[in-house]
Amino acid sequence: MKRNNVIKFIRKRMWKFTGFLICCLAILFSCKSADEEEKVKDLPSLFPDYVNVSVPYNIAPLNFLLKDFYGQIEVRLSSSSSDYTFIGNEGKIRFPQNEWAELLNKEKGGVITVNVKAQKDGKWIVYPSFKWEIKAEAIDDYVIYSKEVPGNVPNLNKSLMRREMSSFSEKEIHMEQPFFYAKFPDKVSFRGKERGNLGAYVMDSAFVSYISVFPDRRRENIGSYSSVLLVDFNNKQYKVLPDSISSDGDISFVDLSFDSRKLFYCVSSGSVNPDSLLSLKYSLMSRDFNPADLSVSEKSDTVVNLPAVSVSYPSSSPDGNYIAYSVSAFGASSEWHDDSDMRLMNLHTGKIDSLQIVNSANKADIVRGWSSNGRWLMFSSKRDDGFYERIYFSYIDSTGMAHKPFMLPLLDASYYNNMMEIFGEPVMREKSSS
């Protein structure tokens, strides 16, 4: 009897001890679980930098990597109607194409909140959230660019590529030489723009490359004896403009307005020679253009003429309201000048936007063109490593305000760190255009 009582007593005590132990373990594990997540104040450092950017709803997934991190990461994309969580390894995230397209179409015109967590030393580092604004204005279907080795080595391993903007599909394409190319065998360069069935080009009889003594301005390419060629592709007609258009200096770039009524061109302030290279400035001019007979007005208008800068790479917007261009301290080869920045001018008011949110600090930024709806400005930039050009896009809203740009997405974000090529002279195209 006494023995049974002892057993009951021991069992009772053991149950109490077990309960106590369970409670302690529960508290311990709950504390440990809480300790597994550490919130930090700084936003995550991403490559490419997709923090708080505006993107079109038909863009490819914004795959990225977490800088200086090689473990598992978790990315949560949430909105008022959706919630997706994705897991990545080696510090990289790849969003599934179908789920990504579904999400962006659903959130067209809205905002997606991005939450990033990274596992390190047995705990999760939780970063502050950031936003992606999903714009309802689409970007063009394709971007066409050359892949080439940078430097003064023309056509070395150069290929022409067409990339789908909504996916990562890329294919090499081949373009026939235009019909007028053989008409001018003494011309070494054709630089220009096409607008529908019309084209405007700068032709050079000589092409000189100067190497600068300044480390941030390594090279200057100058075309000599330049002239302007206007082309009607439908009728296979062309016209070389009179020398009067370039009598004051070298012509470096041309651009046609989208309505084909204006010809924009950059002309130097004087003759080109090595002794005056640092003082060589280009102004942006315009002339009325008649597409019916490929003629221009005798009178020229000054668009941009600032003593402190030299203008290059002009590109007018489809709605005719703006013209974007690059500026540098001198010369026309702004892609080789670390001080090169972009500007956006209102053609109606003359107001110039310095595009501070778009330009990089002390790295070349070069205007490349507009989407067909005039909402996406494309440019090349060397901001990432100072040497290789990457393709970027900035949203320009209906008031002309520019938004933080984003880099052309790639399937594997680390590809940018390993490639040895530049994306040269990109242009955007719709599926309907040739």
Buried (B, 14 or more C-beta within 10 A) or exposed (E): EEEEEEEEEEEEEEEEEEEEEEEEEEEEEEEEEEEEEEEEEEBBEBBBBBBEBBBBBBBBBBBBBBEEBEBBBBBBBBBEEBEBEBEBEEBBBBBEBEBBBEBBEBBBEBEBBBBBBBBBEEEBBBBEEBEBBBBEBBBBBBBBBBBBBBEEEEEEEEEBBBBBBBBBEBEEEEEEEBEBEEEBEEBEBBBBBBBEEBBBBBBBBEBEEBEBEEEBBBBBBBBBEBBBBBBBBEEEEBBBBEEEBBEBBBBBBBBBBBEBEBBBBBBBBEEBEEEEBBEBBBBBBBBBBEBEEBBBEEEBEEBBBEEEBBBBBBBBBBBBBBBBBBBBBBBBBBBBBBBBBBBBBBBEEEEBBEBEEBBBEEBBBBBBBBBBBBBBBBBBBBBBEEEBBBBBBBBBEEEBEBBBBBBBBBBEBBEBEEEEBBBBBBBBBEEEEE
